[in-house]
Amino acid sequence: MRSIALLFFSLMVAGCSTFAPTPGQMDAATSAAAAEGTNSAPSIEFSAVLLERMSALPEPSAVDDAILEAAAEPYLNRPVSLDDLRALGTEMEGIFRDAGYPYVRVVLPPQEILNGRVRFQIIEGWVEGVSVLGPSAIAKAQTEARLAALDGKGPLALDDVERTVALLNDVPGLAARVSIARGKQGPGAMRLIADAERQDPRVLVNVQNFGSKNLGREGTTLFAHIPGWAPLGDELEVAAFNTWEPGEQVSGQIAYTRGLTVDGLTARVWSSYAEAEPSGAVATLGSTSESLTAGIELAHPIYLRREESLSGYLGFEAANLKGELFQGAVPLSKDETRTLYAGLEGEFEVDEWSFSGNVELRQGLRWFHASARGDSNLARSEADPFTRVVSGEFLTETPALWGMKAEIDLRGQWAHSPLMAIEEFSFGNYTVGRGYDPGAAAGDSAIAAAVTLSGFKQQFWNDRIGAELIAFYDVGRYWNEDTTGTPARTLASAGGGVRLLFNQQVRADITYAQPLDRPRGLGENRPGARVLFNITADAVQIWDDAAAFIGGLGEDPTL
């Protein structure tokens, strides 16, 4: 958002300089008015306004002459000064600005006024072309492809600029800075000048101990984000996870996202695979599980502005999950779901408050060998694979107050029938309920909130290290529609800790988490307190900095 704000500041400044009347024009107009007298404010009897459209616009103007003439009516048939006429021009500019067209100037040119008829020139901004600079041919092509939506656009609306720049900023691996220069093809002509730079792939490494005891508490995840070469932007994402104890849990995911149209339609395909072999007491049964998930999704922006966005998406997902005993010798369960889903997601900012969220509708399908209700091998015997589910999430971040700010994460879902295991709302370290093992409790319907306070930030070692305190409270309630699970229950957890940031390269959250309730209420013990750590490092940045440091060891610092 910051880059967009800076861009529009430069656009407004450039727009003013592009359309402002020259000093010569203003001096001439002043001299003409001053000729009527020197001892009093010069004035004329204003009888009519003449509008002269100066720009050769590709499209009709958004404001017609009748609206501008109506703005002049309060000034007509009375003596007016040069300042009054200038004020009228400013009011006309305001009409364009209120209509969403700020790149307009209304000029009072040098003229001979006859019978009180005053001529105003209207100069409306339009884009005569786009020039993209930079060393990367790929970055230049991607920038040109996005800015092509504004090439030849006129009159130029602020909404069109904000939407195009937002789409440009969303191109993976592209950093572009855009400014406006005066064009050469007549009044109002502008040329967009962009500096485009291609960014390196991103590789993140994460280590955490959020897992359960039987499936491995500690694990490492490798994330790679690799931008592609498509004109409208594309990206390959790869993730791999493994527990520190070999064989307990391993998973991988690959996804590819590609822009399809200039107005923002994107497609995403993905697939993931995971397998687990619990340790501990259940290991004597040789229990194993395996899952394979794949999907395709289309997304399109509905509303895009500088600090606001709303997008819609539609997708299809297929998932196969199976559980076995004695290392696969005895089948235990088999769930095969086929789901069509659609949703809306958006974000906006108001007075330093940021809000984001999504709402989604999921419908189970009967196609492609999907499991059916009543199958004997379902993980949940009463589950209905064709149930409709409505879910949503709302996240807000408050501005800082007395050195502290809050993050509030609200989540929930509703279903009228028992769900397949993969569709249940799950509580635990990965969602809501820090301190509980992942999947410690689950429900067909649920509502939950996670509140995190952070503040008292301190910087150390020439600002290379930052530290702040954090505290949290998680609470949720879930309901089940089957007869074998917990009908309804509320659980909560609380804790606190410290968040560390090392040289903008490593972030570490270390938290003491205390579960406050028994998750299922079926006679189990309340989980004990845990110390959680979650550390993420930017591997590419660390590598680059290390290479630069090593390369500089042999240099003479006095040179």
Buried (B, 14 or more C-beta within 10 A) or exposed (E): BEEBEEBBEBBEEBBEEBBEBEEEBBEBBBEBBEEEEEEEEBBBEBBEBEBEBBBBBEEEBBBEEEEBBEBBEEBBEEEBBBEBBBEBBEBBBBBBEEBBBBBBBBBBBBBEBEEBEBBBBBBBBBBBBBEBEBEBEBBBBBBBBBBBBBEEBBBBBBEBBBBBBBBBBBBBBBBBBBBBBEBEEEBBBBBBBBBBBBBEEBBBBBBBBBBBEBBBBBBBBBBBBBBBEBBBBBBBBBBBBBBEBEEBBBBBBBBBBBBBEBEBBBBBBBBBBBBBBBBEEEEEBBBBBBBBBBBEBBBBBEEBBBBBBBBBBEBBBBBBBBBBBEEEEEEBBBBBBBBBBBBBBBBBBEEEEBBBBBBBBBEBBEEEEBBEBEBEBBBBBBBBBBBEBBBBBBBBBBEEEEEBBBBBBBBBBBBEBBBBBBBBBBBBBBBBBBBBBBBBBBBBBBBBBBBBBBBEBEEEEEEEBBBBBBBBBBBBBBBBBBEEBBEEBBBBBBBBBBBBBBBEBBBBBBBBBBBBBBBBBEEEEEBEEBEBBBBBBBBBBBEEEEEEEEEEEEEEEEE
